[in-house]
Every structure is written in C-alpha cells, then in structure tokens.
Amino acid sequence: MYKKMIMVFLVAAFVLTQSVRAEEGELGVSFDLTYTSKWLSKGVEAYGSKGGLFKTIDIDLYGTGFGVKVTHRNATSSGYVDNQRFDYRPYYKSRLFEDKPWATNFNISVGYEHYPGLARHKANTTYEWIFAFSWPNLLPAGFVPCYIAHYEYPAESKEAYNHITGWVHRFGLSYDLSMQDLPQPLRLSSEVAYTDGLGGASHDWSYATFGLSTVLKMSANVSFVPGVYHQLSMDDSVNTSDVTYTMLSLKCGF
C-alpha cells in the first residue's frame, strides 16, 4: 500500500509540473555536501564516535513546490560500512496564509531508506514520513517556532521488525542575530524532542539541542554553512550521554 502511495505522489507531481512548467520556471538542481563530526539521527549516535559524510542532490520541479532529494550517508571511517544508507525522498513544500500572522511554511515528504550492506532479513529498508511546519510571523522580534514530526516503519511487513516503528516529535525555536563582523546573521537554534517508541525507545522526552550556525556566500551559487551544536540527552533509551558536534556544509546551486 505504501509503495502505491509513493507512486501516486510521484505521478501527481509529474502531471502537475508538466502542466505548469511553462509559466512557473526552470528545473532547479542543487548539491549539498555535509560533514558532521557525529551524526545524531533523531538523538541517536548512528555512527558511534565516528563522523558522517552526506551527499545530497535536490531536484526542484519548476518552482511548483514538488521535488525530490537523493542522499547517500556514510561514516567517515571504518566500522560502519553496513550502516551506509541511500535516501530517496519526494516532497511538497509551500506556504499557507501568506502575509498573515499565522503564515505557515510546510514541507511534507516520504522517504525510502535503503541500507545496501544489510541483508533483507535484517530490515534493510524503511519508510519515513516527515511533516515539517514553521511560523515566521507568529512571534515578535524575529523568533521563529517550528514543529517537525517523523514517522518511521520497516518496508518489510514482518512482526519481528515492529519495534522499528514509531514517532519522534521535535519542537524548535530559532532566531537570526545580526552581527557587525558577519555578512549573514548568526542563527541561534534550539529544539526539544519527544521520542514515541521509535527503535524500541521509551515514550518520553528524549533530548534537547542548541546550535549556532551561519551562511558564508562564496559565490552567487555556492555557500558554506558552518555550525556547532550541543545535545542534552534526557532518555538513556535514546542516548546515554550529552554530545557536542560540528556540521560543515557546502551548498551549490545549478
């Protein structure tokens, strides 16, 4: 059933983009190369003490709001070869209630996640829905709240994999602080997460993360985004220790 839902999503996106592409614009393609000193995947240290390298191609379908991302994730050193992953993620993003105090940005996507190094009997494929919302005009002084919900479940419908299924709810707040010595604002971000059974974890508040990042324009189409983050772990079934990590991203548009 879920595969059929994804196919319907993609067919609808194709039909819509073909009908409006002449008046909406051109096909947009961007590439993102991100290094992270540790990968905190919904609070979990997915590669232990190792870093991660993510390569993402994002195809924007003619400014319609529909698009698709393809990502490859791997650890930066040995020991996690079987944990490398390909993500195939169609999405739709837009804004509701333009110019209203309750203006809402949203991005709804479904991802097919494949671990090519794992055998099928080890649940090497999963689906993940992500529902992301933010409200840029809701709070005064430039504070922007957001809510992101993740729902993940195995592609294989076997009872042995049911423990993988679950939700993570993330509640965030960000603020762009202008500084004289920086060409772009310094983004202050924070979030707290409630893990609802995903991966066999407890149903509880699991972690809080605080971050600093900025955007450095290297050319008209190339940006460098450095950031540093600290996660306070609140539930040992997700993570037993606090973690400080960095993320460095190079973003290129074509």
N, C-alpha and C positions, 0 to 999 in steps of 0.2 A: 504493500500500500504506500509506504513512504517513498519508494523509488518512483512510483507513479506520480506522487505529489511533486517531486522534484522535476520530473519530466514535464508536467503541466506548467510549472513555474517557468521553465526554460522556453517552452513553446510559446507561452503568453508573452514573455519578454521579446522573443524574436519577432512575433507578429506585430507587437506594438512598435518596436524600433523600426521595422521596415515601413510602417505606415506613416511615421512622423519624422524619419531621419532627414528628409529634405528640408524641413523647417526648423529642426532643433539644433543641428550642428554636426560636427565630425566625431568619428570614433576616437575616444581618448584612451591612451595606454600609458601606464606609469610603472616604474620598477622601484622596489624598496628592498634594500639590503640592511638588515638589522643584526647587530651583535649584542648579546646580553651576557653579563658576567655570570648570571644564574637565571634559569628560566623558571619563573614562578607561574605555573599554569593553574589558575584559579586557586592560588595559595600553596600549591604542592610544588616541591622542588623536583621537577620532572627529570632533570639530569644530575641529581645529587649536587656535588660540589663543582661540577663541570659547567662551562658556559654553553651558550647556544648560538647558532647562526641560522637566520631565517631569510629566505629569498622569496619575494612575492611579486607576481605580475598582476596588475589590476586593470581590467578592461572595462571602461565606461562606455555604455552603449548609447552614443549620440546624445548625451545630455538628458535622457529620458528618466533617469533615476535607477534604471536597471543596470546591472553589471555583474561581473564575475571575477573572483580572485582565485589564483592558484598559488599555493605556498609550499615550499619544501623546508622542513625543520630538521636540524641535526645538531648533535653535541659537537663541541669544538675539540674534543679529544676522545680517546678510545674508552670502551666500557659501555657505551650506549648505542652501538650500531643497530641493534634491533629496535631501538626507540625512534629512529628517524621516521619522519611522517610526511605524507603529502596531503594537503587540504585542497578540496575543490569546493568553492563556496559562491553560488549565485546569491545576489542580494537585490533589494529595492530600498532606496532611500529618498526622502523628500522632506518637506516642511508643511505643517498644518497651521492654520490660524495666523497667517502672515501679518506682521505689524501689530498683533495683539499682545497684551502682557503674558498670555498663556501660549504664545507661539511655541510649537513643538517640532523639533528635529527628530526624525526617526530613521532607523536602519534595521531592516528585518532580513535575516539571511538564514540559509540552511547549508551546513557543510557536510561533505562526505570525507571522512578522515581515514586514511589508509596507511597501515604500518607494513611496508613490503617485507621487512625482515622477520615478521612473525608468521607462524602457520595459522591457517584458518581456525583450527581448534582452540587457538589462544585469543580469539576475538580480535582479529587484526584489522577490523573495520568498524567504525562507529559513525553515527549521525549526531550532529549538534546544531540545534536551533539557537540563534542569538537574537534577542529583541532589545534594541538599544534606543533610549529616548533621552533628550536633553531639552532644557527650557532656558534659552539665552536671555529672555526678557522678564523672567519671573521674579528675580530678586534684585534689589538695588545694588549700586556700587560695583557692578560688573561680576558678581558671583554667579556661577552657572551650575545648577544642580543637574544630576543625571541619574538614570536608573538603567541597569543592564541585567537582563535575565538570560542564563544559559540553561538549556535542557539537553542532556546528552544520553544516548542509549546505544546499545550494540546493534550492528546491522544484522547479526545472526540472531534469530529468534529461538535461543535455547535458554532453558531455565538456569543453567549454570552461569550465564552471563548477566543475570538480572541485577546483580549487585552493582554493575557499572552504571545503571540508570539512576538519574537524579537531577536536581536543580542546584544552581548557585545564583543567588540574588545579590547584586552589587549596587550600593548606594553611594554616589560620589558628589564631590563639590570641587570646582576649580575656580581659579582667579588669575587673570593676566596682570602681572605687575610690571609697569613700565619703569625702566631704569636707564639713566643717562648714558651709561657705558655700553649698553647693549642695543643693537639695531632693532631687535624684536623683543617684545615683552618676555619676562620670565614667568612661566606658567607654574603656579602652585596648585598641586592636586592632592586630593585625599579621597579615600573610599573605605567603606566597611562592608564586609561580605557575610552573608548567611548561607552556609552550605546545607542543602536539604537532601542528604543521603547519597550524593554523587560519589561513586567509587567506594561505597561502603562506609563513608564518613558519617559522623554524628549529625543530627539535625540541630544545628546550633550556630551561633555567631562564631565565625572561624578565623578571621584575620582583619586587620586594618592596614592600609598602605598610604604612605605620604611621599610625595615626589616633587622634584624641581626639574624643569626642562625648558629649552628654548629652541628657536629655529634660526639657523645661520644660513642666509642665502649665499650660495657660491656662484650662481649664475642665474639667468632668467628661468631655467628649467631644473636646476639642481639645488637641493637644500641638504644641510647637515643638521641633524637633530640630536643633541646630547642630553642625557637625563640621568639623574641619580634618585634612587628610591629606597625606602625602608619599610619592611613589612613587620608588623607586630602580630605574632601568632597567638591566637586565643583558644584554639582547639587542637589538642595533640593528635586527633584522628586525621587532621589535615596536614599540620606541620608542627613539629615539636620545638622549634626554635625561631627566634627573630632573625631576619635576613636583611642585609644591605646589599644592593646590587646596582649596576650601571647598565644603561642601554644607549647604544650609539647607532643612529640610523642615517643612511644615505638614501635620499629620495630623488628620483629622476623622472621627469615627465617628457613625453614624446608627442 
